[in-house]
Amino acid sequence: MTEPTQAVKSEMEFMYQVDQQVSVNAFIDIDINGESVRFQITNRYNSSAEKIVKTTTAAIEAFTALRAQYPRSVQTPQSKPTEHKQEFKEEHAGTYEDPRSFKAVAVVVSMTDGKQYFKVKGEDGKFPKFPVTVWSEVLEKAGIDPNKIDMKDGHALNCPAYYIVNEKGNPAKVIAFGEPYPF
């Protein structure tokens, strides 16, 4: 990269010190070849809509070219063998009376070392701060595409989630989802 001349540096300093008095930020999620990409758009004073669109379009094209050159393979963790088989009481299944179900409000996703990890958040009393692990196969069985879950906002739910517990009695993982609640 070449260094700008002193005249260009002076012009750039002038623009940032005088002309750039206001800046407004916005985020936009754009699906690019099946990958949800969040762009931050900064609208500075005297920017036109055409200039913002042109610059953002150029950024999208640059991202697409970079992703083609540097593909990312997203790996979802393989499900572990079932260690604890537990049956639910039929008369309580899908209700708050079943001690191994809760009202699921969202699936959240995190990424570590290129692998996605999914968790189910509960409402109020059960698991709002510490969500319960769920494998991608369970999400797919419930009609949720794990690859389309937004990294920031997650995927909203309104249904019971059924889970099994480990030997300490703590939630081990969500194993199924029930029908959505009518409210």
Short mmCIF file of the C-alpha atoms (twelve columns), coordinates in Angstrom:
data_MODEL
# 
_entry.id   MODEL 
# 
loop_
_atom_site.group_PDB 
_atom_site.id 
_atom_site.type_symbol 
_atom_site.label_atom_id 
_atom_site.label_alt_id 
_atom_site.label_comp_id 
_atom_site.label_asym_id 
_atom_site.label_seq_id 
_atom_site.Cartn_x 
_atom_site.Cartn_y 
_atom_site.Cartn_z 
_atom_site.pdbx_PDB_model_num 
ATOM 1   C CA . MET A 1   0.000   0.000   0.000  1 
ATOM 2   C CA . THR A 2   1.419   3.397   -0.955 1 
ATOM 3   C CA . GLU A 3   1.604   6.223   1.499  1 
ATOM 4   C CA . PRO A 4   -0.651  9.230   0.676  1 
ATOM 5   C CA . THR A 5   1.056   12.483  -0.226 1 
ATOM 6   C CA . GLN A 6   1.107   15.348  2.252  1 
ATOM 7   C CA . ALA A 7   -1.599  17.168  0.256  1 
ATOM 8   C CA . VAL A 8   -3.883  14.107  0.438  1 
ATOM 9   C CA . LYS A 9   -3.165  13.702  4.166  1 
ATOM 10  C CA . SER A 10  -4.095  17.348  4.773  1 
ATOM 11  C CA . GLU A 11  -7.349  16.927  2.807  1 
ATOM 12  C CA . MET A 12  -8.212  13.762  4.782  1 
ATOM 13  C CA . GLU A 13  -7.519  15.508  8.108  1 
ATOM 14  C CA . PHE A 14  -9.715  18.434  7.043  1 
ATOM 15  C CA . MET A 15  -12.578 16.122  6.098  1 
ATOM 16  C CA . TYR A 16  -12.490 14.256  9.421  1 
ATOM 17  C CA . GLN A 17  -12.042 17.344  11.555 1 
ATOM 18  C CA . VAL A 18  -14.483 19.687  9.812  1 
ATOM 19  C CA . ASP A 19  -16.740 17.899  7.360  1 
ATOM 20  C CA . GLN A 20  -17.409 14.748  9.441  1 
ATOM 21  C CA . GLN A 21  -19.443 16.391  12.207 1 
ATOM 22  C CA . VAL A 22  -22.125 13.743  12.542 1 
ATOM 23  C CA . SER A 23  -22.087 9.992   12.222 1 
ATOM 24  C CA . VAL A 24  -25.029 7.604   12.444 1 
ATOM 25  C CA . ASN A 25  -24.460 3.851   12.687 1 
ATOM 26  C CA . ALA A 26  -26.793 1.096   11.578 1 
ATOM 27  C CA . PHE A 27  -26.445 -2.655  11.253 1 
ATOM 28  C CA . ILE A 28  -27.837 -4.720  8.423  1 
ATOM 29  C CA . ASP A 29  -27.841 -8.525  8.178  1 
ATOM 30  C CA . ILE A 30  -27.377 -9.713  4.619  1 
ATOM 31  C CA . ASP A 31  -27.585 -13.315 3.431  1 
ATOM 32  C CA . ILE A 32  -24.618 -13.997 1.148  1 
ATOM 33  C CA . ASN A 33  -24.600 -17.476 -0.382 1 
ATOM 34  C CA . GLY A 34  -26.384 -18.913 2.666  1 
ATOM 35  C CA . GLU A 35  -24.178 -17.151 5.212  1 
ATOM 36  C CA . SER A 36  -25.708 -14.416 7.345  1 
ATOM 37  C CA . VAL A 37  -23.291 -11.474 7.417  1 
ATOM 38  C CA . ARG A 38  -23.759 -8.405  9.620  1 
ATOM 39  C CA . PHE A 39  -22.531 -5.130  8.143  1 
ATOM 40  C CA . GLN A 40  -22.137 -1.920  10.109 1 
ATOM 41  C CA . ILE A 41  -22.978 1.095   8.007  1 
ATOM 42  C CA . THR A 42  -21.806 4.480   9.186  1 
ATOM 43  C CA . ASN A 43  -23.656 7.396   7.651  1 
ATOM 44  C CA . ARG A 44  -21.583 10.516  8.043  1 
ATOM 45  C CA . TYR A 45  -22.687 14.099  7.559  1 
ATOM 46  C CA . ASN A 46  -23.245 14.993  3.879  1 
ATOM 47  C CA . SER A 47  -23.471 11.336  2.770  1 
ATOM 48  C CA . SER A 48  -26.059 10.719  0.103  1 
ATOM 49  C CA . ALA A 49  -28.235 7.638   -0.075 1 
ATOM 50  C CA . GLU A 50  -26.608 6.769   -3.398 1 
ATOM 51  C CA . LYS A 51  -23.119 6.955   -1.867 1 
ATOM 52  C CA . ILE A 52  -24.158 4.767   1.082  1 
ATOM 53  C CA . VAL A 53  -25.697 2.162   -1.259 1 
ATOM 54  C CA . LYS A 54  -22.663 2.222   -3.576 1 
ATOM 55  C CA . THR A 55  -20.203 1.836   -0.691 1 
ATOM 56  C CA . THR A 56  -22.231 -0.922  0.982  1 
ATOM 57  C CA . THR A 57  -22.629 -2.773  -2.327 1 
ATOM 58  C CA . ALA A 58  -18.856 -2.584  -2.816 1 
ATOM 59  C CA . ALA A 59  -18.347 -3.992  0.703  1 
ATOM 60  C CA . ILE A 60  -20.735 -6.884  -0.041 1 
ATOM 61  C CA . GLU A 61  -18.900 -7.630  -3.290 1 
ATOM 62  C CA . ALA A 62  -15.571 -7.509  -1.434 1 
ATOM 63  C CA . PHE A 63  -16.868 -9.892  1.240  1 
ATOM 64  C CA . THR A 64  -18.165 -12.277 -1.439 1 
ATOM 65  C CA . ALA A 65  -14.780 -12.266 -3.193 1 
ATOM 66  C CA . LEU A 66  -12.940 -12.798 0.098  1 
ATOM 67  C CA . ARG A 67  -15.237 -15.665 1.122  1 
ATOM 68  C CA . ALA A 68  -14.672 -17.286 -2.289 1 
ATOM 69  C CA . GLN A 69  -10.924 -16.991 -1.765 1 
ATOM 70  C CA . TYR A 70  -11.084 -17.998 1.919  1 
ATOM 71  C CA . PRO A 71  -14.005 -20.409 2.361  1 
ATOM 72  C CA . ARG A 72  -15.166 -21.164 5.875  1 
ATOM 73  C CA . SER A 73  -16.381 -24.617 6.626  1 
ATOM 74  C CA . VAL A 74  -18.802 -24.474 9.518  1 
ATOM 75  C CA . GLN A 75  -18.812 -27.706 11.451 1 
ATOM 76  C CA . THR A 76  -21.622 -28.592 13.776 1 
ATOM 77  C CA . PRO A 77  -20.664 -30.858 16.648 1 
ATOM 78  C CA . GLN A 78  -21.584 -34.501 16.270 1 
ATOM 79  C CA . SER A 79  -24.125 -35.730 18.759 1 
ATOM 80  C CA . LYS A 80  -22.794 -37.852 21.552 1 
ATOM 81  C CA . PRO A 81  -24.208 -41.275 22.258 1 
ATOM 82  C CA . THR A 82  -27.161 -41.219 24.608 1 
ATOM 83  C CA . GLU A 83  -25.863 -42.054 28.044 1 
ATOM 84  C CA . HIS A 84  -29.062 -41.528 30.004 1 
ATOM 85  C CA . LYS A 85  -32.352 -42.770 28.670 1 
ATOM 86  C CA . GLN A 86  -35.242 -41.215 30.542 1 
ATOM 87  C CA . GLU A 87  -38.951 -41.538 29.951 1 
ATOM 88  C CA . PHE A 88  -41.513 -38.808 30.496 1 
ATOM 89  C CA . LYS A 89  -44.796 -39.228 32.295 1 
ATOM 90  C CA . GLU A 90  -47.426 -39.122 29.557 1 
ATOM 91  C CA . GLU A 91  -49.982 -37.174 31.611 1 
ATOM 92  C CA . HIS A 92  -47.496 -34.353 32.268 1 
ATOM 93  C CA . ALA A 93  -45.615 -34.252 28.961 1 
ATOM 94  C CA . GLY A 94  -45.511 -30.781 27.468 1 
ATOM 95  C CA . THR A 95  -46.704 -28.985 30.569 1 
ATOM 96  C CA . TYR A 96  -44.909 -27.069 33.274 1 
ATOM 97  C CA . GLU A 97  -45.764 -29.963 35.597 1 
ATOM 98  C CA . ASP A 98  -43.243 -32.156 33.794 1 
ATOM 99  C CA . PRO A 99  -40.052 -31.462 35.741 1 
ATOM 100 C CA . ARG A 100 -37.969 -32.071 32.611 1 
ATOM 101 C CA . SER A 101 -39.621 -29.551 30.340 1 
ATOM 102 C CA . PHE A 102 -39.578 -25.764 30.176 1 
ATOM 103 C CA . LYS A 103 -40.945 -23.005 28.007 1 
ATOM 104 C CA . ALA A 104 -38.294 -22.390 25.366 1 
ATOM 105 C CA . VAL A 105 -38.066 -18.807 24.140 1 
ATOM 106 C CA . ALA A 106 -34.948 -18.867 21.932 1 
ATOM 107 C CA . VAL A 107 -32.158 -20.913 20.420 1 
ATOM 108 C CA . VAL A 108 -28.834 -19.107 20.712 1 
ATOM 109 C CA . VAL A 109 -25.632 -19.973 18.899 1 
ATOM 110 C CA . SER A 110 -21.986 -19.449 19.684 1 
ATOM 111 C CA . MET A 111 -18.884 -20.349 17.731 1 
ATOM 112 C CA . THR A 112 -15.620 -21.704 19.088 1 
ATOM 113 C CA . ASP A 113 -12.747 -22.796 16.851 1 
ATOM 114 C CA . GLY A 114 -15.008 -22.748 13.787 1 
ATOM 115 C CA . LYS A 115 -17.645 -24.988 15.381 1 
ATOM 116 C CA . GLN A 116 -21.175 -23.880 16.164 1 
ATOM 117 C CA . TYR A 117 -22.737 -24.674 19.535 1 
ATOM 118 C CA . PHE A 118 -26.465 -24.331 20.150 1 
ATOM 119 C CA . LYS A 119 -28.339 -23.728 23.415 1 
ATOM 120 C CA . VAL A 120 -31.998 -23.251 24.304 1 
ATOM 121 C CA . LYS A 121 -33.006 -20.365 26.573 1 
ATOM 122 C CA . GLY A 122 -35.974 -20.673 28.873 1 
ATOM 123 C CA . GLU A 123 -38.442 -18.117 30.148 1 
ATOM 124 C CA . ASP A 124 -38.133 -16.570 33.612 1 
ATOM 125 C CA . GLY A 125 -37.702 -19.369 36.162 1 
ATOM 126 C CA . LYS A 126 -36.025 -22.061 34.040 1 
ATOM 127 C CA . PHE A 127 -32.766 -21.468 32.189 1 
ATOM 128 C CA . PRO A 128 -32.910 -17.797 31.093 1 
ATOM 129 C CA . LYS A 129 -29.283 -17.114 32.122 1 
ATOM 130 C CA . PHE A 130 -27.777 -20.544 31.587 1 
ATOM 131 C CA . PRO A 131 -29.354 -22.107 28.499 1 
ATOM 132 C CA . VAL A 132 -29.424 -25.875 27.910 1 
ATOM 133 C CA . THR A 133 -27.332 -27.493 25.163 1 
ATOM 134 C CA . VAL A 134 -29.139 -28.775 22.080 1 
ATOM 135 C CA . TRP A 135 -27.587 -30.666 19.156 1 
ATOM 136 C CA . SER A 136 -28.163 -29.627 15.544 1 
ATOM 137 C CA . GLU A 137 -29.962 -32.912 14.791 1 
ATOM 138 C CA . VAL A 138 -32.650 -32.061 17.364 1 
ATOM 139 C CA . LEU A 139 -33.080 -28.600 15.819 1 
ATOM 140 C CA . GLU A 140 -33.407 -30.082 12.336 1 
ATOM 141 C CA . LYS A 141 -35.990 -32.611 13.558 1 
ATOM 142 C CA . ALA A 142 -38.004 -29.660 14.912 1 
ATOM 143 C CA . GLY A 143 -37.832 -27.907 11.506 1 
ATOM 144 C CA . ILE A 144 -35.164 -25.366 12.526 1 
ATOM 145 C CA . ASP A 145 -32.213 -24.973 10.145 1 
ATOM 146 C CA . PRO A 146 -29.140 -24.588 12.404 1 
ATOM 147 C CA . ASN A 147 -27.226 -22.838 9.599  1 
ATOM 148 C CA . LYS A 148 -29.776 -20.026 9.435  1 
ATOM 149 C CA . ILE A 149 -29.771 -19.090 13.113 1 
ATOM 150 C CA . ASP A 150 -28.568 -15.518 13.514 1 
ATOM 151 C CA . MET A 151 -25.376 -15.345 15.602 1 
ATOM 152 C CA . LYS A 152 -26.515 -12.206 17.418 1 
ATOM 153 C CA . ASP A 153 -30.287 -12.525 17.729 1 
ATOM 154 C CA . GLY A 154 -30.722 -16.307 17.771 1 
ATOM 155 C CA . HIS A 155 -33.984 -17.973 16.753 1 
ATOM 156 C CA . ALA A 156 -37.203 -17.173 18.632 1 
ATOM 157 C CA . LEU A 157 -39.238 -20.046 20.081 1 
ATOM 158 C CA . ASN A 158 -42.525 -20.404 21.939 1 
ATOM 159 C CA . CYS A 159 -42.832 -24.087 22.780 1 
ATOM 160 C CA . PRO A 160 -41.947 -26.660 25.415 1 
ATOM 161 C CA . ALA A 161 -38.426 -28.079 25.349 1 
ATOM 162 C CA . TYR A 162 -37.780 -31.506 26.835 1 
ATOM 163 C CA . TYR A 163 -34.411 -32.319 28.354 1 
ATOM 164 C CA . ILE A 164 -32.560 -35.081 30.117 1 
ATOM 165 C CA . VAL A 165 -30.440 -34.644 33.212 1 
ATOM 166 C CA . ASN A 166 -26.942 -35.824 34.018 1 
ATOM 167 C CA . GLU A 167 -25.921 -37.913 37.014 1 
ATOM 168 C CA . LYS A 168 -25.868 -34.766 39.190 1 
ATOM 169 C CA . GLY A 169 -29.456 -33.907 38.242 1 
ATOM 170 C CA . ASN A 170 -28.474 -30.920 36.093 1 
ATOM 171 C CA . PRO A 171 -29.826 -30.457 32.556 1 
ATOM 172 C CA . ALA A 172 -27.630 -32.395 30.129 1 
ATOM 173 C CA . LYS A 173 -29.268 -31.497 26.811 1 
ATOM 174 C CA . VAL A 174 -32.560 -30.736 25.082 1 
ATOM 175 C CA . ILE A 175 -33.792 -33.857 23.302 1 
ATOM 176 C CA . ALA A 176 -37.059 -32.652 21.726 1 
ATOM 177 C CA . PHE A 177 -39.448 -29.738 21.272 1 
ATOM 178 C CA . GLY A 178 -43.232 -29.802 21.630 1 
ATOM 179 C CA . GLU A 179 -45.953 -28.047 19.653 1 
ATOM 180 C CA . PRO A 180 -45.868 -24.214 19.846 1 
ATOM 181 C CA . TYR A 181 -47.957 -22.599 22.542 1 
ATOM 182 C CA . PRO A 182 -51.091 -20.778 21.342 1 
ATOM 183 C CA . PHE A 183 -50.116 -17.549 23.154 1 
# 
